[in-house]
Amino acid sequence: MNLHFELKKGTRKGTMVFLHGNSSSSKVFNETFSSSIDHTLIRMDLPGHGGSPKNPQSYAIDTLRTMVIDFIIEKVTEPFLLIGNSLGGHLAIEILPELPQCKGLVIFGTPPLKKPINAEEAFLPCEALNTYFKADYTDDELDETMAVATYGPAGRELLRDDFIQTDPSFRSTFYNGAMVEGSLHDEVAIIASDSRPVYVIQGVQDPTVNVNYIRGLQGITKIFEINKCGHYASLEEPYQFNSILKKVSSEVFKA
């Protein structure tokens, strides 16, 4: 499958690879791609999202992992930093052992999970966000979901459009595979056993992530907190988000 992607060439050493979340798209990184960050930037749309093809056979977790690994190996020719939001953060952790050129991770909206899945420990209870796991939903449910997921109105229209554009069967397939069948890897074990840095950007008002749980995990390098910010820091507080990326990139790409 040919995934839709955008590549922006930079002059500084190192590439940043961006992975979006469930029922989102690479547009959540619009502000980063228009910023002054001068590394090479590459973002893709996962299958069933944004400009990528809709093919239910590609929505299983195992398939997603393989497709993202193959994409990165094909497109990225230098050491890189992997940045993932929500599901994109989980994928970033899960594929880390297969990517020796990766210099580190930045995750946001992503509490690393154990195996068997410890969702009640890692996530905060938030019934309004169950819409992210449903193929069918009402307009009222979607409006409530967008209002709860974000601290303020910034980015909500884009997120709503992305949600509507996403293949609805992706949500049910992802939920059944990840949460019911437990097909995710042990992400806590991965980051604990890997020496590469893992940075967390935490929206203080993110209704999904238990940051106290993340604080207790081995392998977390640093947690950057952004106030007045929900689940989508790259959209809600792009200036602070991009400033953190500049700081992290200066550390991981240093000679």
Buried (B, 14 or more C-beta within 10 A) or exposed (E): EEBBBBEBEEEEEBBBBBBBBBBBBBBBBBBBBEBEBEBBBBBBBBBBBBBBBBBEEBBBBEBBBBBBBEBBEEBBEEBBBBBBBBBBBBBBBBBBEBBEEBBBBBBBBBBBBBEEBBEEEBBBEBEBBEBBBBEEBEEEBBBBBBBBBBBEEBBBEBBBEBBEBBBBBBBBBBBBBBBEEEBBBBBBBBBBEBEBBBBBBBBEBBBBBBBEBBEEBEBBBEEBBBEEBBBBBBBBBBEBBBBBBEEBBEBBBEE
